[in-house]
């Protein structure tokens, strides 16, 4: 499998490996304060040069098999970048992966996150043969938790004061799914 040429499709999305030319589109989306406020690792302000670095980082991770992240583009407008979804880290030792995603706030509450997550779960279980896929979100990010639940992940608990975001400790929810539970749905 050529990691930097992976293309997945859903009803409304083309999910593909990143290319260097995508950096400007990524920057425009992740520069939104709403995204940084609802994610654990995205800073605000987001430096433009970080988008270039990140594309290379994501491509390197695919080559190493340590993460698979995909740009989300609308099928009816393939140049329109609306977010990211993928396995942000993979443990080969434990045969599991962490689900991560962000969606342009202009496309929130339209089902794109759930649609993309369901496809990534299929990719992780069927193509990569993972045993477990899990995701994390700040407890205050009800929408993100709901996306994971609608994608089939089950609530596994809350870690109190797990991250320090903008000078405030935040609780973090973890949700997960194992292969046998995924195949039975």
N, C-alpha and C positions, 0 to 999 in steps of 0.2 A: 504494500500500500504506500503510495507516494503521499506522505503526510501533508505536504504543502499544496496538494491538489485535491483535497477532500471536498466533496459537495454533497450536502444532505438537502432534501426537499420536504416541505410540509404542504398543506393545502394552500397557505398564503405566503410562505417564506422560502427563499433560497438561503441556505446556511452554508457558507463556504470558508475555506482557509483564508487567512488574511494575506494581502499583498501590500507592498510598500506604499503603493498609491492610495491605500485606504487611510493612512495616518491623519490626513486633514479632516475626513469625515468623522473619524473616531474622536478627534480633538473637539469638534463642534458638539458632539453628544456628551462626552464625559466632562466638558466644561460647565455643564449645568449644575448649579449648586444643589438642586433637588436630588441628583444622583449621588453626589458626595455625601449628602446628609443621610441617605438611606442605605449606604454601603459601608462595610467595615474597612476596606483598604483604599478606596479612591479618595485622593486629596482634593481640596479646593483652596485656592485656585489650582488648576491642573496645568502644569507647564507644557507648552506646545512641543518642546523637544522630547518630552516623555512619551508622547504618542509614537514618534519614530522609534524610540528605544523599545517600546512595548510591542510593536509589530514584529521587530526582530526577535525579541524575547519569546513571543508566542510561536513564531516559526521554528526557533531553536528547540523549544519544548516539544513540539510535534515531532521533529527529527529524532529527538531522544526518547520519545514515547512517555514523557513525564507529565504532559498536559495536552489537551486538545480543546482549543477555543475557536469558535466560529463567528464570523460576522453575519449579522442578520440583515437580509435585504428583502424588500417586498417583491413578490413574484410579478406583480403588475407594474412595477417600476424598479428594475434590477439595480439601478444606480443609487437608490434611496436606502442609505444605511440607517437602521433603526435600533441597533444595539448589538449585544454580545451574549452568547450562551455557550457553555462547554464544561468540560471537566478541567478545573483550574489547577488541580494537582492529582497525580496518580501515584499510589504506592504499589510498586511492583511486588515488594516484599509481602504486603498484606492483601494484594489483589483488590484494592478498592480505589474509588475516586471521589473527589469533592466537586459537586455541582456548583457552578457560579454563573451569574447573569446580570445584565443591566439592560434596561430598555429606555429609549429616549422618552422623557416625560410627556411629549406630545402623543405618544402611543400607549400610555398607561391605560389600564382597565379596558383593553380591547382583546385580551386573550393571547397576544403574541408571546408573552413570557411562558405561559403554560404550553402553548403549541411547540415552542422551541425546546423547552425542558423535556417534554415527552419524547421528542426525537433524539435528544442527547442521551436519555436513559436507554432507548433502544440501541443506539450506537455503542454505549458503554457495555451493556449486557450482551448484545448479539455479536458485535464486531470485535470488541476488545476482550470479551469474556470475563468481565469483572464480576466479583461475588457481591460487592456492596457498593452503593452510591449514596452519598449523604450530602446535605447542604446545611449552611448556617445563615442566619440573618439576625439583625438586631431585633430584640423582642418588640420594640416599638414599630417595626416595619411589618405591620399586619398584612399588607398586600403581598409582600415577598413570601411570607409564611404561607399565605393562601395559595400562591402559585405552586409552591412545592407540594402542598397537600393535594391540590387538584391534579398534579402530575403523578401522584401515587405515593409520595414519601410519607412516612409516619412520624409523628412527634416523638422524639426521644428524650427531650428534657431541655431545661434552661440552665445555663451557666451564669450565675450572678456576677455582675461587674467584670465581665470577661474581657472587655476592650475599653480603652480610653479614647474617646472620639471628641475632639474639640474641647478638651478640658473636662469632660463629663464621662463617668463610667457608665457603660451600657451593658445590659443583660443580653445574652446571645442564645437564641433557640437553635437546636440541632434537630434535623429531621433526616430519616434514612430509609433505605429500601434494600432488601437483599434479593438476589436473583430468583429464588424459589417463590417469594411473594410477588415479584414482578411477573413471572410467567403464569401465575395463577389468576391474574387480573384480566 
